[in-house]
Amino acid sequence: MLFEALAALQNLEPVAALRASRWAYPLVNTAHIVGLALLFGAILPLDLRLLGAWRDVPLPQLSRALLPVAMAGLALAAASGLMMFAVSATKYAATPVFLLKLALIAAAVANALLLRLSRHWTLARVPELDHPPAARLKLAAGLSLALWLAVILCGRFIAYLA
């Protein structure tokens, strides 16, 4: 049943047009790369700050400036990634590295959400704290960097293994 749904997806008229176009697919691929650049380009300094770099830069201001960039990058990468997936849905769904990439994205997004929720919960329960315990922040930041780098690596591998 899943195979039939994926086959139907890749046979939709807009997807077939994307697949057949000389310019559309490379533009969607470029949008995917731009989305990843925005996402990782914003996540990297945030995670490095959580790991102890640039201690003189206030985390709340850095976060306010970079989180919207990261979220826009994630949205662009997800939308363009879905479009690229639809072109060869049955092939990608059968590729282990693609499935690993999806699992890593889910883990990276969950890590970011848990960090955000943890920070809000800690501030609400213990207002005198300006951040959750440093060890937990460093673990989340290191995990974030590792997960997003693994997502990028898997994405590159898909081009050669699918």
C-alpha angles and dihedrals in degrees: 000000000000091000091053092049091050091047089051090050094053091047095055112121097244090049092049089050090051090050093048098045119101092210109025099069094048089049091051089048089051090050088053091053092047089050091051091047091052092046099046093034089060097038095051098063091041092052093043089052090051088050090056107270120134095012090176091063109087110239096217092057093044090048093049090052099043106034094071089050091050092047092049089049092050091049092049093045092048095048094046091041090055090051092050090046092052092058091066103009097153093049095046094045088057093050113098094207090055091052089048089052091054091049091049091050090051090050093047093049091046090050091052093047093047091050091050094046092045091053093050093045092049093049092047094049098038108026095180090067115088093194141008118267112303096235092058091048092050092048092050092046093049091046090049093053092047094047096047092046089051090050090053091047092050090049091055091046091053089064090060103032104040 
